[in-house]
Amino acid sequence: MRKVKVLTASEAAMLVKDGDSVATGGFVGSGSPETLSKAIEARFLETGSPKNLTYIYAAGQGNRDGRGSDHFAHEGLVKKVIAGHWNMAPKLGQLAFENKIEAYNLPQGIICQMYRDMAAKKIGTISNVGIGTFADPRIEGGKINDVTKEELVEVINIHGQELLLYKPFPINVCLLRGTYADETGNVSLQKEVTPCDALSMAQATRNNGGIVIFQVEKVVAAGSLDPKLVKVPGILVDAVVVSEPIDHQQCFDCEYDPTFTGEARAVAGGNTEMAPLTAKKIIGRRAAMELTEGSVVNLGIGVPEYVSMVANEEGIGDYMTLTVEAGPVGGIPMGGTQFGASRNADCYFDQSFMFDFYDGGGIDIAYLGLAQADETGNVNVSKFGTRVSGCGGFINISQNAKKVCFCGTFTAGGLKTKIENGKLVITNEGKESKFVKEVQQITFSGKYAAEASKPVLYITERAVFELRKDGVYLKEVAPGIDIKTQITDLMGFEPKTDGEVKLMDSRIFCEEKMGLANK
């Protein structure tokens, strides 16, 4: 019987050589191989090796506190980073900003699918995802600083259709996390909030001559794992490391919650009090009016989360099935370091399969954040000044959902509002308008969406805009708001109109329920 190597963390770190390409799994505060990443960081700080690594990851990993991807944020340890999201690793982002490393931001879903395509040794990943955005090589090609020169993305044409080819890259060492490993290396993930891309990453690494290392909670006897729970078979695993509990939390700083894994089910109910009528709730109410019964939905973090809250207040929570790009279908998506998990989920996709579903138009309505929008309908959520946040799954989701509602306050930086007699009153205007002449970076292409006649709304507390082929139209205004002084004078462009602008539904601005269940 073949037995898998059981190593200490420091022994596992010794398997990484100078110049290797290293990939890690995980999603925000869940599933990151903390024990292994810490060991590589410690070895580098002590010996100066391994050095000049290429570091690859799909979803953001970390909590902006040194954990996750920021274990690799040392000058000399990495020379290149290919990532789907940067915001959870600010030290790594600083290295990129200072031109101390080569740095790429590619759509999260594309990287997930690349793992699978690399496992099959395909020529690359071919997709429409990213056309017209900063991932398009005619714009930025996913490069996020001046020292990054190599083109990882190419425009191709197949049967008259313009597509992007994302070129594969080698993975020499893959660092993953599981729950249990048996003596032959079979690994189960039953305590993880989602399988993410563990299987695809392991296949991509082993099929191209690399090594796969898992950190696990425990090593158990051969044959003792239920084969239906084994996600990665021993034929793909080179070594396992038993992790300390502090580095193997289900989610950062959280106790194990069996309702995240299907081991237990939370009882429905809870707080039934109405939330205060803030600007964000106003946005959530207007956005919830777009719901239709049976909708499959993706909610972004922040303001879009109010859509779910409003739907539950109104008794139409069952109108929608919520999905999370990490893999959960159904249930209640979590936030913070638990983002990626869902309580009482119906099932868990591999992350790459979730993005297949998204890319094929499986989402009926996507509610996503609104950080910056311009006169052509472009949206930026990925770069602000010198800070690179990254696109995450935003490009996949926004480009291919059947309908998109971008949700956010009209201005940022100190906005305060109140409701008086059913009217919206701005008591303190935000310092920055989110509607600008030209966005700093194109995360959503208004031109691409308009050409495809995709329904797109931009929903704020005081106005609703709509994207059409000839530009952005102001469709609705909140009662009490002056269009000139409180909307168009604060914009970097003049929105189009159909003449008279409609008032937003008066029910939105009343404290009692709107009655959406009876609409």
Residue pairs with C-beta under 8 A, 6 or more apart in sequence:
1 183
1 184
1 222
2 184
2 185
2 234
3 183
3 184
3 185
3 222
4 181
4 183
4 184
4 185
4 234
4 237
4 238
4 239
4 240
5 238
5 239
5 240
6 219
6 239
6 240
6 241
6 242
7 213
7 239
7 240
7 241
8 241
9 35
9 36
9 38
9 39
9 215
9 241
9 243
10 39
10 42
10 43
12 36
12 39
12 213
12 239
12 241
13 36
13 39
13 40
13 42
13 43
14 43
15 173
15 211
15 213
15 238
15 239
16 22
16 40
16 43
16 50
16 53
16 172
16 173
17 50
17 172
18 49
18 50
18 51
18 52
18 53
19 50
19 51
19 52
19 53
20 50
20 53
20 54
20 172
20 173
21 53
21 54
21 55
21 56
21 169
21 170
21 171
21 172
21 173
21 210
22 40
22 53
22 54
22 55
22 56
22 72
22 171
22 172
22 173
22 174
22 175
23 55
23 56
23 57
23 115
23 171
23 173
23 174
23 175
23 201
23 205
24 32
24 33
24 36
24 37
24 55
24 56
24 57
24 61
24 69
24 174
24 175
24 176
25 31
25 32
25 33
25 57
25 174
25 175
25 176
25 177
25 196
25 197
25 198
25 201
26 32
26 33
26 57
26 59
26 61
26 68
26 177
26 196
27 59
27 60
27 61
27 193
27 194
27 196
27 326
27 339
27 340
27 351
28 59
28 60
28 61
28 62
28 63
28 68
28 88
28 337
28 339
28 340
29 62
29 63
29 68
29 251
29 252
29 253
29 254
29 336
29 337
29 338
29 339
29 340
30 192
30 193
30 194
30 250
30 251
30 252
30 326
30 337
30 338
30 340
30 341
31 177
31 192
31 193
31 194
31 196
31 340
32 61
32 62
32 67
32 68
32 69
32 177
33 175
33 176
33 177
33 213
33 214
33 215
34 67
34 68
34 71
34 215
34 243
34 247
34 248
35 215
35 241
35 243
35 244
35 247
35 248
36 175
36 213
36 215
36 241
37 68
37 69
37 71
37 72
37 175
38 71
38 247
40 50
40 71
40 72
40 77
41 71
41 72
41 74
41 77
43 49
43 50
44 50
44 51
44 74
44 76
44 77
45 74
48 76
50 77
51 76
51 77
52 76
52 78
52 79
53 72
53 77
53 78
53 79
53 80
54 78
54 79
54 80
54 81
54 82
54 169
55 69
55 72
55 78
55 80
55 81
55 82
55 83
56 81
56 82
56 83
56 111
56 169
56 171
57 69
57 83
57 84
57 111
58 83
58 84
58 108
58 111
58 112
58 115
58 196
58 197
58 351
59 84
59 85
59 108
59 196
59 325
59 326
59 340
59 351
59 392
59 393
60 68
60 69
60 83
60 84
60 85
60 86
60 87
60 88
60 89
60 390
60 392
61 68
61 69
61 88
61 89
62 68
62 69
62 70
62 88
62 89
63 88
63 252
63 253
63 337
64 70
64 87
64 88
64 89
64 90
66 91
67 252
68 88
68 89
69 83
69 88
69 89
69 92
70 88
70 89
70 90
70 91
70 92
72 78
72 81
72 92
73 89
73 91
73 92
73 94
73 95
75 95
75 100
75 101
78 92
78 95
78 101
79 101
79 102
80 101
80 102
80 103
80 104
80 148
81 92
81 96
81 101
81 102
81 103
81 104
82 104
82 106
82 111
82 152
82 169
83 89
83 92
83 103
83 104
83 105
83 106
83 111
83 390
84 105
84 106
84 107
84 108
84 109
84 110
84 111
84 112
84 390
84 391
84 392
84 393
85 105
85 108
85 389
85 390
85 391
85 392
86 92
86 93
86 96
86 105
86 144
86 388
86 389
86 390
87 93
87 389
87 390
92 101
93 387
93 388
95 101
95 103
96 103
96 144
96 145
96 388
97 145
97 386
97 387
97 388
99 145
99 146
99 147
101 147
102 145
102 147
102 148
102 149
102 150
103 143
103 144
103 145
103 148
103 388
104 142
104 143
104 144
104 148
104 152
105 134
105 135
105 142
105 144
105 382
105 388
105 390
105 391
106 130
106 135
106 142
106 152
106 153
106 166
107 129
107 130
107 135
107 391
107 393
107 394
107 395
107 396
108 325
108 355
108 391
108 392
108 393
108 396
109 129
109 325
109 351
109 352
109 354
109 355
109 358
109 359
109 393
109 395
109 396
110 125
110 127
110 129
110 130
110 135
110 166
110 355
110 396
112 197
112 200
112 351
112 352
112 355
113 125
113 127
113 352
113 355
113 356
114 124
114 125
114 166
114 168
114 169
114 204
115 197
115 200
115 201
115 203
115 204
115 352
116 197
116 200
116 203
116 204
116 352
117 124
117 125
117 168
118 168
118 169
118 171
118 204
118 207
118 208
119 200
119 203
119 204
119 207
120 207
121 207
121 208
122 168
123 165
123 168
124 165
124 166
124 167
124 168
125 165
125 166
125 168
126 156
126 158
126 163
126 164
126 165
126 166
127 163
127 164
127 166
127 359
128 161
128 162
128 163
128 164
128 359
128 399
128 400
129 135
129 164
129 359
129 395
129 396
129 399
129 400
130 136
130 142
130 153
130 164
130 395
130 399
131 162
131 163
131 164
131 399
131 445
131 448
132 139
132 442
132 445
132 447
132 448
133 139
133 391
133 395
133 399
133 442
133 443
133 444
133 445
133 448
134 140
134 142
134 382
134 383
134 391
134 441
134 442
134 443
135 141
135 142
135 153
135 164
135 391
135 395
136 153
136 155
136 164
137 151
137 153
137 154
137 155
137 164
138 155
139 442
140 441
141 151
141 152
141 153
142 152
142 153
143 149
144 383
144 388
151 167
152 166
152 167
152 169
153 164
153 165
153 166
153 167
154 164
154 165
154 167
155 162
155 163
155 164
155 165
156 162
156 163
156 164
156 165
157 163
170 208
170 210
171 201
171 204
171 205
171 208
171 210
172 205
172 209
172 210
172 211
173 205
173 210
173 211
173 213
174 201
174 202
174 204
174 205
174 210
174 211
174 212
174 213
175 213
175 215
176 187
176 198
176 201
176 202
176 212
176 213
176 214
176 215
176 232
177 192
177 198
177 214
177 215
177 216
177 243
177 248
178 187
178 188
178 189
178 192
178 198
178 214
178 215
178 216
178 217
178 231
178 232
179 187
179 188
179 189
179 190
179 191
179 192
179 216
179 217
179 218
180 187
180 188
180 190
180 216
180 217
180 218
180 219
180 220
180 225
181 187
181 188
181 214
181 216
181 218
181 219
181 220
181 237
181 240
182 219
182 220
182 221
182 222
182 223
182 224
182 225
182 234
183 219
183 220
183 221
183 222
184 222
184 234
185 233
185 234
185 235
185 236
185 237
185 238
185 240
186 225
186 227
186 230
186 232
186 233
186 234
186 237
187 198
187 214
187 216
187 230
187 231
187 232
187 233
187 234
187 237
187 240
188 225
188 226
188 229
188 230
188 231
189 195
189 198
189 229
189 231
189 232
190 229
190 261
190 263
191 217
191 250
191 256
191 261
192 250
192 261
193 250
193 251
193 260
193 261
193 326
193 328
193 338
193 340
193 341
193 342
194 324
194 326
194 327
194 328
194 340
194 341
194 348
194 351
195 231
195 327
195 348
195 350
195 351
196 326
196 327
196 350
196 351
197 350
197 351
197 352
198 231
198 232
199 231
199 232
199 236
199 350
200 350
200 352
201 212
202 212
202 232
202 236
202 237
203 236
205 211
205 212
205 236
206 212
206 235
206 236
206 238
211 238
211 239
212 232
212 236
212 237
212 238
212 239
213 237
213 238
213 239
213 240
213 241
214 232
214 237
214 239
214 240
214 241
215 240
215 241
215 242
215 243
215 247
215 248
216 240
216 241
216 242
216 243
217 242
217 243
217 245
217 248
218 242
219 240
219 242
249 256
250 256
250 257
250 260
251 257
251 260
251 334
251 337
251 338
251 341
252 337
253 337
254 337
254 338
257 341
257 343
258 264
259 265
259 266
259 343
259 344
260 334
260 338
260 341
260 342
260 343
260 345
262 345
262 348
265 344
266 343
266 344
274 313
274 511
274 512
274 513
275 281
275 309
275 313
277 419
277 509
277 511
278 417
279 409
279 415
279 417
279 461
280 303
280 306
280 409
280 461
281 306
281 309
281 310
282 417
282 424
282 461
282 478
282 508
282 509
283 303
283 306
283 407
283 408
283 409
283 459
283 460
283 461
284 303
284 304
284 305
284 306
284 307
284 309
284 310
284 407
285 306
285 310
285 507
285 508
285 514
286 459
286 464
286 476
286 504
286 505
286 508
287 304
287 306
287 307
287 310
287 367
287 405
287 407
287 459
288 307
288 310
288 311
288 314
288 316
288 516
289 505
289 516
289 519
290 365
290 403
290 405
290 457
291 297
291 307
291 311
291 316
291 319
291 320
291 365
291 516
292 319
292 364
293 316
293 319
294 319
294 320
294 321
294 364
295 319
295 320
295 321
295 364
295 365
296 320
296 321
296 323
296 362
296 363
296 364
296 365
297 307
297 320
297 321
297 322
297 323
297 363
297 364
297 365
297 366
297 367
298 322
298 323
298 324
298 325
298 358
298 363
298 366
298 367
298 368
298 397
298 401
299 305
299 307
299 308
299 322
299 333
299 367
300 366
300 367
300 368
300 369
300 394
300 397
300 407
301 335
301 339
301 369
302 369
302 408
303 369
303 370
303 407
303 408
303 409
304 367
304 368
304 369
304 405
304 407
305 335
306 407
307 367
307 407
308 317
308 320
308 322
308 332
308 333
310 516
311 317
311 319
311 320
311 516
313 513
314 513
314 514
314 515
314 516
314 517
315 516
315 517
316 516
316 517
320 365
321 329
321 330
321 346
322 330
322 331
322 332
322 333
322 342
323 329
323 330
323 354
323 357
323 363
324 333
324 339
324 340
324 341
324 342
324 354
325 351
325 354
325 355
325 358
325 392
325 393
325 396
325 397
326 339
326 340
326 341
326 351
326 354
327 340
327 348
327 349
327 350
327 351
327 353
327 354
328 340
328 341
328 342
328 345
328 347
328 348
328 349
329 345
329 346
329 347
329 348
329 349
329 354
330 342
330 344
330 345
330 346
330 347
331 342
331 343
331 344
331 345
331 346
332 342
332 343
332 344
333 339
333 341
333 342
334 340
334 341
334 342
334 343
349 357
355 393
355 396
357 363
358 393
358 396
358 397
358 400
358 401
359 396
359 400
360 400
361 400
361 401
361 402
363 397
363 400
363 401
363 402
364 401
364 402
364 403
365 401
365 402
365 403
365 404
365 405
366 397
366 398
366 401
366 403
366 404
366 405
367 405
367 407
368 379
368 381
368 394
368 397
368 398
368 404
368 405
368 406
368 407
369 381
369 406
369 407
369 408
370 379
370 381
370 406
370 407
370 408
370 434
370 458
370 459
370 460
371 379
371 380
371 381
371 384
371 408
371 412
371 434
372 379
372 380
372 381
372 384
372 434
372 436
372 439
372 440
373 379
373 380
373 406
373 434
373 435
373 436
373 439
373 458
373 465
373 472
374 435
374 436
374 437
374 438
374 439
374 446
374 492
374 493
375 437
375 438
375 471
375 472
375 492
375 493
375 495
376 446
376 447
376 450
376 471
376 472
377 444
377 446
377 447
377 449
377 450
377 456
377 467
377 471
377 472
378 438
378 439
378 442
378 443
378 444
378 445
378 446
378 447
379 398
379 406
379 439
379 442
379 443
379 444
379 446
380 439
380 440
380 441
380 442
380 443
380 444
381 389
381 391
381 394
381 443
381 444
382 388
382 389
382 390
382 391
382 394
382 441
382 443
383 389
383 440
383 441
384 440
385 440
391 443
394 443
394 444
395 443
395 444
398 404
398 443
398 444
399 444
399 445
399 448
399 449
402 454
402 455
403 454
403 455
403 456
403 457
404 444
404 449
404 454
404 455
404 456
404 457
405 456
405 457
405 458
405 459
406 444
406 456
406 457
406 458
406 459
407 459
408 434
408 459
408 460
409 415
409 430
409 434
409 460
409 461
410 430
410 433
410 434
410 435
410 460
410 461
410 462
410 463
410 487
410 490
411 429
411 430
411 431
411 432
411 433
411 434
411 490
412 430
412 431
412 432
412 434
413 430
413 431
413 432
414 428
414 429
414 430
414 431
415 426
415 428
415 429
415 430
416 426
416 427
416 428
417 424
417 425
417 426
417 427
417 461
418 425
418 427
419 425
419 509
419 511
420 480
422 479
422 506
422 509
422 510
423 478
423 479
423 480
423 509
424 461
424 462
424 478
424 479
424 480
424 481
424 509
425 480
426 462
426 481
426 486
429 486
429 490
433 490
433 491
433 492
434 460
435 490
435 491
435 492
435 493
435 495
436 491
436 492
436 493
437 492
437 493
438 492
446 456
446 467
446 472
449 456
449 467
450 456
450 467
450 468
450 469
451 469
453 469
454 467
456 466
456 467
457 464
457 465
457 466
457 467
457 475
458 464
458 465
458 466
458 467
458 472
461 478
462 477
462 478
462 481
462 486
462 487
463 474
463 476
463 477
463 478
463 481
463 487
464 474
464 475
464 476
464 504
465 472
465 473
465 474
465 475
465 495
466 472
466 473
466 475
467 473
468 496
470 496
471 495
471 496
472 493
472 495
472 496
473 495
473 496
473 497
473 498
474 483
474 487
474 488
474 495
474 496
474 497
474 501
475 498
475 501
475 502
476 501
476 502
476 503
476 504
477 483
477 487
477 501
477 502
477 503
477 504
478 503
478 504
478 508
478 509
479 503
479 504
479 506
479 509
481 487
483 501
488 494
488 495
505 514
507 514
507 515
508 514
